[in-house]
Amino acid sequence: MIELHLIILTTAALIGLMASYLAITEKDLLKAVAYSAIQAIAYAIIFYLLMAPDIVLAYVAIAVGIYSALLIFIIGKTERYEVV
């Protein structure tokens, strides 16, 4: 059972790392917010596996919900694509 937890933990960490990289390098701001939400979900899975349910509840509500919604609202008021 511990081996399954380690596999899931490692997979979630790699997904979070890849999503973080894609969010930083993406020129389309809406895609960057989506990658940031994927990263937050992966980290929430990591926190859950590390037995920190209180942090998971706060992290999901803030990082996935409020943060993403606020950024999408702000992007709607500005340009969608980053100007280089």
PDB file of N, CA, C and O in Angstrom:
ATOM      1  N   MET A   1       0.816  -1.194   0.000  1.00  0.00           N
ATOM      2  CA  MET A   1       0.000   0.000   0.000  1.00  0.00           C
ATOM      3  C   MET A   1       0.862   1.261   0.000  1.00  0.00           C
ATOM      4  O   MET A   1       0.518   2.256  -0.637  1.00  0.00           O
ATOM      5  N   ILE A   2       1.979   1.211   0.715  1.00  0.00           N
ATOM      6  CA  ILE A   2       2.856   2.376   0.762  1.00  0.00           C
ATOM      7  C   ILE A   2       3.450   2.652  -0.612  1.00  0.00           C
ATOM      8  O   ILE A   2       3.648   3.810  -0.979  1.00  0.00           O
ATOM      9  N   GLU A   3       3.731   1.613  -1.368  1.00  0.00           N
ATOM     10  CA  GLU A   3       4.304   1.799  -2.702  1.00  0.00           C
ATOM     11  C   GLU A   3       3.340   2.543  -3.612  1.00  0.00           C
ATOM     12  O   GLU A   3       3.760   3.383  -4.408  1.00  0.00           O
ATOM     13  N   LEU A   4       2.045   2.240  -3.502  1.00  0.00           N
ATOM     14  CA  LEU A   4       1.041   2.937  -4.306  1.00  0.00           C
ATOM     15  C   LEU A   4       1.001   4.418  -3.937  1.00  0.00           C
ATOM     16  O   LEU A   4       0.884   5.268  -4.820  1.00  0.00           O
ATOM     17  N   HIS A   5       1.098   4.740  -2.645  1.00  0.00           N
ATOM     18  CA  HIS A   5       1.114   6.130  -2.211  1.00  0.00           C
ATOM     19  C   HIS A   5       2.337   6.861  -2.766  1.00  0.00           C
ATOM     20  O   HIS A   5       2.235   8.014  -3.185  1.00  0.00           O
ATOM     21  N   LEU A   6       3.478   6.200  -2.770  1.00  0.00           N
ATOM     22  CA  LEU A   6       4.685   6.834  -3.292  1.00  0.00           C
ATOM     23  C   LEU A   6       4.588   7.074  -4.796  1.00  0.00           C
ATOM     24  O   LEU A   6       5.060   8.094  -5.297  1.00  0.00           O
ATOM     25  N   ILE A   7       3.979   6.137  -5.510  1.00  0.00           N
ATOM     26  CA  ILE A   7       3.803   6.306  -6.957  1.00  0.00           C
ATOM     27  C   ILE A   7       2.870   7.477  -7.240  1.00  0.00           C
ATOM     28  O   ILE A   7       3.151   8.304  -8.108  1.00  0.00           O
ATOM     29  N   ILE A   8       1.769   7.546  -6.517  1.00  0.00           N
ATOM     30  CA  ILE A   8       0.824   8.653  -6.708  1.00  0.00           C
ATOM     31  C   ILE A   8       1.464   9.974  -6.311  1.00  0.00           C
ATOM     32  O   ILE A   8       1.280  10.979  -6.996  1.00  0.00           O
ATOM     33  N   LEU A   9       2.206   9.985  -5.224  1.00  0.00           N
ATOM     34  CA  LEU A   9       2.892  11.190  -4.757  1.00  0.00           C
ATOM     35  C   LEU A   9       3.898  11.683  -5.792  1.00  0.00           C
ATOM     36  O   LEU A   9       3.955  12.876  -6.088  1.00  0.00           O
ATOM     37  N   THR A  10       4.682  10.776  -6.334  1.00  0.00           N
ATOM     38  CA  THR A  10       5.677  11.139  -7.340  1.00  0.00           C
ATOM     39  C   THR A  10       5.015  11.633  -8.619  1.00  0.00           C
ATOM     40  O   THR A  10       5.465  12.609  -9.220  1.00  0.00           O
ATOM     41  N   THR A  11       3.952  10.964  -9.031  1.00  0.00           N
ATOM     42  CA  THR A  11       3.237  11.374 -10.244  1.00  0.00           C
ATOM     43  C   THR A  11       2.621  12.760 -10.067  1.00  0.00           C
ATOM     44  O   THR A  11       2.703  13.595 -10.967  1.00  0.00           O
ATOM     45  N   ALA A  12       2.010  13.007  -8.919  1.00  0.00           N
ATOM     46  CA  ALA A  12       1.414  14.322  -8.668  1.00  0.00           C
ATOM     47  C   ALA A  12       2.485  15.403  -8.622  1.00  0.00           C
ATOM     48  O   ALA A  12       2.264  16.513  -9.105  1.00  0.00           O
ATOM     49  N   ALA A  13       3.635  15.092  -8.050  1.00  0.00           N
ATOM     50  CA  ALA A  13       4.724  16.065  -8.005  1.00  0.00           C
ATOM     51  C   ALA A  13       5.235  16.393  -9.408  1.00  0.00           C
ATOM     52  O   ALA A  13       5.513  17.553  -9.712  1.00  0.00           O
ATOM     53  N   LEU A  14       5.360  15.380 -10.259  1.00  0.00           N
ATOM     54  CA  LEU A  14       5.809  15.632 -11.635  1.00  0.00           C
ATOM     55  C   LEU A  14       4.773  16.422 -12.430  1.00  0.00           C
ATOM     56  O   LEU A  14       5.131  17.310 -13.204  1.00  0.00           O
ATOM     57  N   ILE A  15       3.500  16.106 -12.245  1.00  0.00           N
ATOM     58  CA  ILE A  15       2.446  16.857 -12.931  1.00  0.00           C
ATOM     59  C   ILE A  15       2.450  18.310 -12.463  1.00  0.00           C
ATOM     60  O   ILE A  15       2.309  19.225 -13.275  1.00  0.00           O
ATOM     61  N   GLY A  16       2.610  18.524 -11.160  1.00  0.00           N
ATOM     62  CA  GLY A  16       2.680  19.883 -10.633  1.00  0.00           C
ATOM     63  C   GLY A  16       3.871  20.653 -11.164  1.00  0.00           C
ATOM     64  O   GLY A  16       3.767  21.841 -11.469  1.00  0.00           O
ATOM     65  N   LEU A  17       4.997  19.980 -11.275  1.00  0.00           N
ATOM     66  CA  LEU A  17       6.203  20.626 -11.803  1.00  0.00           C
ATOM     67  C   LEU A  17       6.035  20.991 -13.278  1.00  0.00           C
ATOM     68  O   LEU A  17       6.398  22.092 -13.693  1.00  0.00           O
ATOM     69  N   MET A  18       5.484  20.064 -14.068  1.00  0.00           N
ATOM     70  CA  MET A  18       5.269  20.349 -15.490  1.00  0.00           C
ATOM     71  C   MET A  18       4.250  21.467 -15.675  1.00  0.00           C
ATOM     72  O   MET A  18       4.437  22.335 -16.528  1.00  0.00           O
ATOM     73  N   ALA A  19       3.180  21.461 -14.892  1.00  0.00           N
ATOM     74  CA  ALA A  19       2.163  22.505 -15.012  1.00  0.00           C
ATOM     75  C   ALA A  19       2.732  23.862 -14.606  1.00  0.00           C
ATOM     76  O   ALA A  19       2.388  24.878 -15.209  1.00  0.00           O
ATOM     77  N   SER A  20       3.591  23.892 -13.602  1.00  0.00           N
ATOM     78  CA  SER A  20       4.232  25.152 -13.197  1.00  0.00           C
ATOM     79  C   SER A  20       5.093  25.709 -14.321  1.00  0.00           C
ATOM     80  O   SER A  20       5.049  26.903 -14.617  1.00  0.00           O
ATOM     81  N   TYR A  21       5.876  24.833 -14.945  1.00  0.00           N
ATOM     82  CA  TYR A  21       6.720  25.269 -16.058  1.00  0.00           C
ATOM     83  C   TYR A  21       5.874  25.798 -17.215  1.00  0.00           C
ATOM     84  O   TYR A  21       6.181  26.843 -17.789  1.00  0.00           O
ATOM     85  N   LEU A  22       4.811  25.074 -17.552  1.00  0.00           N
ATOM     86  CA  LEU A  22       3.948  25.509 -18.650  1.00  0.00           C
ATOM     87  C   LEU A  22       3.238  26.814 -18.331  1.00  0.00           C
ATOM     88  O   LEU A  22       3.034  27.634 -19.226  1.00  0.00           O
ATOM     89  N   ALA A  23       2.854  27.026 -17.074  1.00  0.00           N
ATOM     90  CA  ALA A  23       2.200  28.278 -16.690  1.00  0.00           C
ATOM     91  C   ALA A  23       3.153  29.464 -16.816  1.00  0.00           C
ATOM     92  O   ALA A  23       2.737  30.564 -17.178  1.00  0.00           O
ATOM     93  N   ILE A  24       4.420  29.238 -16.518  1.00  0.00           N
ATOM     94  CA  ILE A  24       5.393  30.328 -16.592  1.00  0.00           C
ATOM     95  C   ILE A  24       5.730  30.669 -18.037  1.00  0.00           C
ATOM     96  O   ILE A  24       5.917  31.843 -18.357  1.00  0.00           O
ATOM     97  N   THR A  25       5.812  29.678 -18.916  1.00  0.00           N
ATOM     98  CA  THR A  25       6.257  29.916 -20.292  1.00  0.00           C
ATOM     99  C   THR A  25       5.118  30.201 -21.264  1.00  0.00           C
ATOM    100  O   THR A  25       5.383  30.570 -22.408  1.00  0.00           O
ATOM    101  N   GLU A  26       3.879  30.047 -20.860  1.00  0.00           N
ATOM    102  CA  GLU A  26       2.733  30.213 -21.762  1.00  0.00           C
ATOM    103  C   GLU A  26       2.502  31.688 -22.081  1.00  0.00           C
ATOM    104  O   GLU A  26       2.565  32.536 -21.190  1.00  0.00           O
ATOM    105  N   LYS A  27       2.234  31.993 -23.350  1.00  0.00           N
ATOM    106  CA  LYS A  27       1.950  33.360 -23.782  1.00  0.00           C
ATOM    107  C   LYS A  27       0.460  33.697 -23.662  1.00  0.00           C
ATOM    108  O   LYS A  27       0.106  34.863 -23.484  1.00  0.00           O
ATOM    109  N   ASP A  28      -0.406  32.702 -23.755  1.00  0.00           N
ATOM    110  CA  ASP A  28      -1.844  32.898 -23.600  1.00  0.00           C
ATOM    111  C   ASP A  28      -2.156  32.879 -22.104  1.00  0.00           C
ATOM    112  O   ASP A  28      -1.936  31.868 -21.437  1.00  0.00           O
ATOM    113  N   LEU A  29      -2.665  33.985 -21.581  1.00  0.00           N
ATOM    114  CA  LEU A  29      -2.845  34.101 -20.146  1.00  0.00           C
ATOM    115  C   LEU A  29      -3.930  33.180 -19.605  1.00  0.00           C
ATOM    116  O   LEU A  29      -3.828  32.720 -18.467  1.00  0.00           O
ATOM    117  N   LEU A  30      -4.963  32.899 -20.387  1.00  0.00           N
ATOM    118  CA  LEU A  30      -5.999  31.981 -19.921  1.00  0.00           C
ATOM    119  C   LEU A  30      -5.466  30.556 -19.800  1.00  0.00           C
ATOM    120  O   LEU A  30      -5.816  29.838 -18.863  1.00  0.00           O
ATOM    121  N   LYS A  31      -4.628  30.150 -20.735  1.00  0.00           N
ATOM    122  CA  LYS A  31      -4.002  28.829 -20.623  1.00  0.00           C
ATOM    123  C   LYS A  31      -3.066  28.787 -19.415  1.00  0.00           C
ATOM    124  O   LYS A  31      -2.967  27.760 -18.744  1.00  0.00           O
ATOM    125  N   ALA A  32      -2.385  29.891 -19.137  1.00  0.00           N
ATOM    126  CA  ALA A  32      -1.495  29.944 -17.980  1.00  0.00           C
ATOM    127  C   ALA A  32      -2.283  29.787 -16.682  1.00  0.00           C
ATOM    128  O   ALA A  32      -1.813  29.132 -15.751  1.00  0.00           O
ATOM    129  N   VAL A  33      -3.470  30.377 -16.609  1.00  0.00           N
ATOM    130  CA  VAL A  33      -4.313  30.214 -15.424  1.00  0.00           C
ATOM    131  C   VAL A  33      -4.775  28.765 -15.306  1.00  0.00           C
ATOM    132  O   VAL A  33      -4.836  28.224 -14.202  1.00  0.00           O
ATOM    133  N   ALA A  34      -5.099  28.135 -16.423  1.00  0.00           N
ATOM    134  CA  ALA A  34      -5.514  26.730 -16.395  1.00  0.00           C
ATOM    135  C   ALA A  34      -4.362  25.840 -15.924  1.00  0.00           C
ATOM    136  O   ALA A  34      -4.574  24.923 -15.129  1.00  0.00           O
ATOM    137  N   TYR A  35      -3.160  26.101 -16.404  1.00  0.00           N
ATOM    138  CA  TYR A  35      -1.996  25.331 -15.943  1.00  0.00           C
ATOM    139  C   TYR A  35      -1.746  25.560 -14.454  1.00  0.00           C
ATOM    140  O   TYR A  35      -1.361  24.637 -13.736  1.00  0.00           O
ATOM    141  N   SER A  36      -1.963  26.783 -13.994  1.00  0.00           N
ATOM    142  CA  SER A  36      -1.803  27.080 -12.579  1.00  0.00           C
ATOM    143  C   SER A  36      -2.827  26.320 -11.739  1.00  0.00           C
ATOM    144  O   SER A  36      -2.510  25.862 -10.641  1.00  0.00           O
ATOM    145  N   ALA A  37      -4.042  26.186 -12.242  1.00  0.00           N
ATOM    146  CA  ALA A  37      -5.067  25.419 -11.525  1.00  0.00           C
ATOM    147  C   ALA A  37      -4.709  23.931 -11.489  1.00  0.00           C
ATOM    148  O   ALA A  37      -4.928  23.260 -10.481  1.00  0.00           O
ATOM    149  N   ILE A  38      -4.161  23.423 -12.591  1.00  0.00           N
ATOM    150  CA  ILE A  38      -3.723  22.020 -12.614  1.00  0.00           C
ATOM    151  C   ILE A  38      -2.612  21.799 -11.600  1.00  0.00           C
ATOM    152  O   ILE A  38      -2.597  20.789 -10.895  1.00  0.00           O
ATOM    153  N   GLN A  39      -1.688  22.737 -11.529  1.00  0.00           N
ATOM    154  CA  GLN A  39      -0.610  22.652 -10.548  1.00  0.00           C
ATOM    155  C   GLN A  39      -1.169  22.659  -9.129  1.00  0.00           C
ATOM    156  O   GLN A  39      -0.700  21.904  -8.277  1.00  0.00           O
ATOM    157  N   ALA A  40      -2.154  23.493  -8.870  1.00  0.00           N
ATOM    158  CA  ALA A  40      -2.756  23.567  -7.535  1.00  0.00           C
ATOM    159  C   ALA A  40      -3.460  22.261  -7.176  1.00  0.00           C
ATOM    160  O   ALA A  40      -3.396  21.816  -6.030  1.00  0.00           O
ATOM    161  N   ILE A  41      -4.127  21.651  -8.141  1.00  0.00           N
ATOM    162  CA  ILE A  41      -4.794  20.371  -7.889  1.00  0.00           C
ATOM    163  C   ILE A  41      -3.762  19.285  -7.588  1.00  0.00           C
ATOM    164  O   ILE A  41      -3.962  18.462  -6.694  1.00  0.00           O
ATOM    165  N   ALA A  42      -2.671  19.285  -8.329  1.00  0.00           N
ATOM    166  CA  ALA A  42      -1.619  18.290  -8.080  1.00  0.00           C
ATOM    167  C   ALA A  42      -1.024  18.466  -6.687  1.00  0.00           C
ATOM    168  O   ALA A  42      -0.770  17.481  -5.993  1.00  0.00           O
ATOM    169  N   TYR A  43      -0.800  19.704  -6.275  1.00  0.00           N
ATOM    170  CA  TYR A  43      -0.263  19.939  -4.936  1.00  0.00           C
ATOM    171  C   TYR A  43      -1.277  19.594  -3.861  1.00  0.00           C
ATOM    172  O   TYR A  43      -0.899  19.149  -2.777  1.00  0.00           O
ATOM    173  N   ALA A  44      -2.568  19.792  -4.144  1.00  0.00           N
ATOM    174  CA  ALA A  44      -3.599  19.406  -3.181  1.00  0.00           C
ATOM    175  C   ALA A  44      -3.592  17.887  -2.975  1.00  0.00           C
ATOM    176  O   ALA A  44      -3.771  17.407  -1.856  1.00  0.00           O
ATOM    177  N   ILE A  45      -3.385  17.140  -4.059  1.00  0.00           N
ATOM    178  CA  ILE A  45      -3.275  15.684  -3.940  1.00  0.00           C
ATOM    179  C   ILE A  45      -2.069  15.314  -3.083  1.00  0.00           C
ATOM    180  O   ILE A  45      -2.140  14.401  -2.260  1.00  0.00           O
ATOM    181  N   ILE A  46      -0.971  16.021  -3.279  1.00  0.00           N
ATOM    182  CA  ILE A  46       0.226  15.759  -2.469  1.00  0.00           C
ATOM    183  C   ILE A  46      -0.053  16.035  -0.996  1.00  0.00           C
ATOM    184  O   ILE A  46       0.310  15.230  -0.139  1.00  0.00           O
ATOM    185  N   PHE A  47      -0.694  17.164  -0.692  1.00  0.00           N
ATOM    186  CA  PHE A  47      -1.026  17.479   0.697  1.00  0.00           C
ATOM    187  C   PHE A  47      -1.955  16.435   1.299  1.00  0.00           C
ATOM    188  O   PHE A  47      -1.821  16.074   2.469  1.00  0.00           O
ATOM    189  N   TYR A  48      -2.899  15.951   0.495  1.00  0.00           N
ATOM    190  CA  TYR A  48      -3.826  14.924   0.983  1.00  0.00           C
ATOM    191  C   TYR A  48      -3.079  13.633   1.315  1.00  0.00           C
ATOM    192  O   TYR A  48      -3.336  13.007   2.343  1.00  0.00           O
ATOM    193  N   LEU A  49      -2.161  13.243   0.443  1.00  0.00           N
ATOM    194  CA  LEU A  49      -1.394  12.020   0.704  1.00  0.00           C
ATOM    195  C   LEU A  49      -0.462  12.175   1.895  1.00  0.00           C
ATOM    196  O   LEU A  49      -0.128  11.188   2.550  1.00  0.00           O
ATOM    197  N   LEU A  50      -0.043  13.390   2.181  1.00  0.00           N
ATOM    198  CA  LEU A  50       0.800  13.642   3.341  1.00  0.00           C
ATOM    199  C   LEU A  50      -0.031  13.860   4.610  1.00  0.00           C
ATOM    200  O   LEU A  50       0.492  14.280   5.642  1.00  0.00           O
ATOM    201  N   MET A  51      -1.330  13.569   4.517  1.00  0.00           N
ATOM    202  CA  MET A  51      -2.268  13.614   5.638  1.00  0.00           C
ATOM    203  C   MET A  51      -2.397  15.002   6.255  1.00  0.00           C
ATOM    204  O   MET A  51      -2.290  15.168   7.470  1.00  0.00           O
ATOM    205  N   ALA A  52      -2.629  15.996   5.399  1.00  0.00           N
ATOM    206  CA  ALA A  52      -2.873  17.360   5.855  1.00  0.00           C
ATOM    207  C   ALA A  52      -4.211  17.845   5.280  1.00  0.00           C
ATOM    208  O   ALA A  52      -4.229  18.723   4.417  1.00  0.00           O
ATOM    209  N   PRO A  53      -5.338  17.274   5.755  1.00  0.00           N
ATOM    210  CA  PRO A  53      -6.628  17.605   5.140  1.00  0.00           C
ATOM    211  C   PRO A  53      -7.054  19.056   5.350  1.00  0.00           C
ATOM    212  O   PRO A  53      -7.752  19.607   4.500  1.00  0.00           O
ATOM    213  N   ASP A  54      -6.663  19.687   6.441  1.00  0.00           N
ATOM    214  CA  ASP A  54      -7.027  21.076   6.658  1.00  0.00           C
ATOM    215  C   ASP A  54      -6.349  21.994   5.643  1.00  0.00           C
ATOM    216  O   ASP A  54      -6.950  22.959   5.171  1.00  0.00           O
ATOM    217  N   ILE A  55      -5.111  21.692   5.315  1.00  0.00           N
ATOM    218  CA  ILE A  55      -4.405  22.475   4.297  1.00  0.00           C
ATOM    219  C   ILE A  55      -5.026  22.237   2.929  1.00  0.00           C
ATOM    220  O   ILE A  55      -5.120  23.165   2.126  1.00  0.00           O
ATOM    221  N   VAL A  56      -5.450  21.014   2.651  1.00  0.00           N
ATOM    222  CA  VAL A  56      -6.079  20.685   1.365  1.00  0.00           C
ATOM    223  C   VAL A  56      -7.347  21.503   1.181  1.00  0.00           C
ATOM    224  O   VAL A  56      -7.559  22.080   0.114  1.00  0.00           O
ATOM    225  N   LEU A  57      -8.187  21.563   2.195  1.00  0.00           N
ATOM    226  CA  LEU A  57      -9.443  22.302   2.078  1.00  0.00           C
ATOM    227  C   LEU A  57      -9.203  23.789   1.805  1.00  0.00           C
ATOM    228  O   LEU A  57      -9.866  24.383   0.954  1.00  0.00           O
ATOM    229  N   ALA A  58      -8.265  24.378   2.520  1.00  0.00           N
ATOM    230  CA  ALA A  58      -7.960  25.793   2.303  1.00  0.00           C
ATOM    231  C   ALA A  58      -7.296  26.007   0.953  1.00  0.00           C
ATOM    232  O   ALA A  58      -7.615  26.968   0.253  1.00  0.00           O
ATOM    233  N   TYR A  59      -6.380  25.127   0.581  1.00  0.00           N
ATOM    234  CA  TYR A  59      -5.619  25.290  -0.663  1.00  0.00           C
ATOM    235  C   TYR A  59      -6.515  25.157  -1.890  1.00  0.00           C
ATOM    236  O   TYR A  59      -6.386  25.928  -2.841  1.00  0.00           O
ATOM    237  N   VAL A  60      -7.418  24.188  -1.871  1.00  0.00           N
ATOM    238  CA  VAL A  60      -8.318  24.012  -3.012  1.00  0.00           C
ATOM    239  C   VAL A  60      -9.255  25.204  -3.140  1.00  0.00           C
ATOM    240  O   VAL A  60      -9.474  25.709  -4.241  1.00  0.00           O
ATOM    241  N   ALA A  61      -9.804  25.649  -2.033  1.00  0.00           N
ATOM    242  CA  ALA A  61     -10.736  26.782  -2.084  1.00  0.00           C
ATOM    243  C   ALA A  61     -10.061  28.053  -2.581  1.00  0.00           C
ATOM    244  O   ALA A  61     -10.653  28.813  -3.347  1.00  0.00           O
ATOM    245  N   ILE A  62      -8.845  28.281  -2.155  1.00  0.00           N
ATOM    246  CA  ILE A  62      -8.171  29.520  -2.521  1.00  0.00           C
ATOM    247  C   ILE A  62      -7.450  29.395  -3.859  1.00  0.00           C
ATOM    248  O   ILE A  62      -7.686  30.202  -4.758  1.00  0.00           O
ATOM    249  N   ALA A  63      -6.578  28.405  -4.010  1.00  0.00           N
ATOM    250  CA  ALA A  63      -5.720  28.308  -5.195  1.00  0.00           C
ATOM    251  C   ALA A  63      -6.495  27.925  -6.453  1.00  0.00           C
ATOM    252  O   ALA A  63      -6.234  28.464  -7.528  1.00  0.00           O
ATOM    253  N   VAL A  64      -7.432  27.014  -6.329  1.00  0.00           N
ATOM    254  CA  VAL A  64      -8.171  26.579  -7.514  1.00  0.00           C
ATOM    255  C   VAL A  64      -9.389  27.457  -7.740  1.00  0.00           C
ATOM    256  O   VAL A  64      -9.672  27.839  -8.875  1.00  0.00           O
ATOM    257  N   GLY A  65     -10.109  27.778  -6.688  1.00  0.00           N
ATOM    258  CA  GLY A  65     -11.360  28.502  -6.826  1.00  0.00           C
ATOM    259  C   GLY A  65     -11.210  30.001  -6.954  1.00  0.00           C
ATOM    260  O   GLY A  65     -11.385  30.560  -8.037  1.00  0.00           O
ATOM    261  N   ILE A  66     -10.888  30.648  -5.858  1.00  0.00           N
ATOM    262  CA  ILE A  66     -10.886  32.110  -5.812  1.00  0.00           C
ATOM    263  C   ILE A  66      -9.787  32.704  -6.690  1.00  0.00           C
ATOM    264  O   ILE A  66     -10.036  33.640  -7.451  1.00  0.00           O
ATOM    265  N   TYR A  67      -8.590  32.172  -6.589  1.00  0.00           N
ATOM    266  CA  TYR A  67      -7.449  32.701  -7.345  1.00  0.00           C
ATOM    267  C   TYR A  67      -7.683  32.600  -8.848  1.00  0.00           C
ATOM    268  O   TYR A  67      -7.460  33.565  -9.580  1.00  0.00           O
ATOM    269  N   SER A  68      -8.132  31.432  -9.310  1.00  0.00           N
ATOM    270  CA  SER A  68      -8.370  31.248 -10.745  1.00  0.00           C
ATOM    271  C   SER A  68      -9.514  32.129 -11.236  1.00  0.00           C
ATOM    272  O   SER A  68      -9.418  32.732 -12.304  1.00  0.00           O
ATOM    273  N   ALA A  69     -10.585  32.206 -10.469  1.00  0.00           N
ATOM    274  CA  ALA A  69     -11.726  33.034 -10.869  1.00  0.00           C
ATOM    275  C   ALA A  69     -11.336  34.509 -10.925  1.00  0.00           C
ATOM    276  O   ALA A  69     -11.737  35.223 -11.844  1.00  0.00           O
ATOM    277  N   LEU A  70     -10.567  34.962  -9.958  1.00  0.00           N
ATOM    278  CA  LEU A  70     -10.129  36.356  -9.944  1.00  0.00           C
ATOM    279  C   LEU A  70      -9.225  36.667 -11.136  1.00  0.00           C
ATOM    280  O   LEU A  70      -9.371  37.711 -11.772  1.00  0.00           O
ATOM    281  N   LEU A  71      -8.296  35.768 -11.439  1.00  0.00           N
ATOM    282  CA  LEU A  71      -7.410  36.001 -12.580  1.00  0.00           C
ATOM    283  C   LEU A  71      -8.165  35.987 -13.902  1.00  0.00           C
ATOM    284  O   LEU A  71      -7.874  36.792 -14.787  1.00  0.00           O
ATOM    285  N   ILE A  72      -9.130  35.084 -14.050  1.00  0.00           N
ATOM    286  CA  ILE A  72      -9.930  35.060 -15.281  1.00  0.00           C
ATOM    287  C   ILE A  72     -10.731  36.344 -15.418  1.00  0.00           C
ATOM    288  O   ILE A  72     -10.851  36.873 -16.522  1.00  0.00           O
ATOM    289  N   PHE A  73     -11.280  36.856 -14.328  1.00  0.00           N
ATOM    290  CA  PHE A  73     -12.014  38.118 -14.363  1.00  0.00           C
ATOM    291  C   PHE A  73     -11.095  39.267 -14.768  1.00  0.00           C
ATOM    292  O   PHE A  73     -11.479  40.113 -15.576  1.00  0.00           O
ATOM    293  N   ILE A  74      -9.891  39.303 -14.215  1.00  0.00           N
ATOM    294  CA  ILE A  74      -8.948  40.373 -14.533  1.00  0.00           C
ATOM    295  C   ILE A  74      -8.471  40.262 -15.980  1.00  0.00           C
ATOM    296  O   ILE A  74      -8.338  41.280 -16.660  1.00  0.00           O
ATOM    297  N   ILE A  75      -8.215  39.064 -16.456  1.00  0.00           N
ATOM    298  CA  ILE A  75      -7.783  38.880 -17.844  1.00  0.00           C
ATOM    299  C   ILE A  75      -8.890  39.330 -18.795  1.00  0.00           C
ATOM    300  O   ILE A  75      -8.608  39.858 -19.871  1.00  0.00           O
ATOM    301  N   GLY A  76     -10.140  39.125 -18.404  1.00  0.00           N
ATOM    302  CA  GLY A  76     -11.251  39.590 -19.225  1.00  0.00           C
ATOM    303  C   GLY A  76     -11.266  41.098 -19.392  1.00  0.00           C
ATOM    304  O   GLY A  76     -11.777  41.602 -20.393  1.00  0.00           O
ATOM    305  N   LYS A  77     -10.720  41.821 -18.437  1.00  0.00           N
ATOM    306  CA  LYS A  77     -10.664  43.286 -18.501  1.00  0.00           C
ATOM    307  C   LYS A  77      -9.438  43.788 -19.260  1.00  0.00           C
ATOM    308  O   LYS A  77      -9.368  44.970 -19.597  1.00  0.00           O
ATOM    309  N   THR A  78      -8.474  42.914 -19.533  1.00  0.00           N
ATOM    310  CA  THR A  78      -7.241  43.326 -20.199  1.00  0.00           C
ATOM    311  C   THR A  78      -7.049  42.493 -21.469  1.00  0.00           C
ATOM    312  O   THR A  78      -8.007  41.948 -22.019  1.00  0.00           O
ATOM    313  N   GLU A  79      -5.814  42.404 -21.919  1.00  0.00           N
ATOM    314  CA  GLU A  79      -5.446  41.615 -23.090  1.00  0.00           C
ATOM    315  C   GLU A  79      -5.294  40.161 -22.706  1.00  0.00           C
ATOM    316  O   GLU A  79      -4.822  39.849 -21.612  1.00  0.00           O
ATOM    317  N   ARG A  80      -5.695  39.255 -23.610  1.00  0.00           N
ATOM    318  CA  ARG A  80      -5.569  37.823 -23.320  1.00  0.00           C
ATOM    319  C   ARG A  80      -4.152  37.325 -23.556  1.00  0.00           C
ATOM    320  O   ARG A  80      -3.666  36.462 -22.825  1.00  0.00           O
ATOM    321  N   TYR A  81      -3.494  37.857 -24.561  1.00  0.00           N
ATOM    322  CA  TYR A  81      -2.163  37.378 -24.935  1.00  0.00           C
ATOM    323  C   TYR A  81      -1.102  38.331 -24.427  1.00  0.00           C
ATOM    324  O   TYR A  81      -1.282  39.548 -24.441  1.00  0.00           O
ATOM    325  N   GLU A  82       0.005  37.764 -23.979  1.00  0.00           N
ATOM    326  CA  GLU A  82       1.128  38.564 -23.518  1.00  0.00           C
ATOM    327  C   GLU A  82       1.808  39.189 -24.722  1.00  0.00           C
ATOM    328  O   GLU A  82       2.067  38.508 -25.714  1.00  0.00           O
ATOM    329  N   VAL A  83       2.096  40.469 -24.643  1.00  0.00           N
ATOM    330  CA  VAL A  83       2.754  41.177 -25.729  1.00  0.00           C
ATOM    331  C   VAL A  83       4.255  41.120 -25.470  1.00  0.00           C
ATOM    332  O   VAL A  83       4.736  41.489 -24.399  1.00  0.00           O
ATOM    333  N   VAL A  84       4.981  40.649 -26.481  1.00  0.00           N
ATOM    334  CA  VAL A  84       6.426  40.517 -26.323  1.00  0.00           C
ATOM    335  C   VAL A  84       7.133  41.577 -27.114  1.00  0.00           C
ATOM    336  O   VAL A  84       8.363  41.633 -27.110  1.00  0.00           O
TER     337      VAL A  84
END
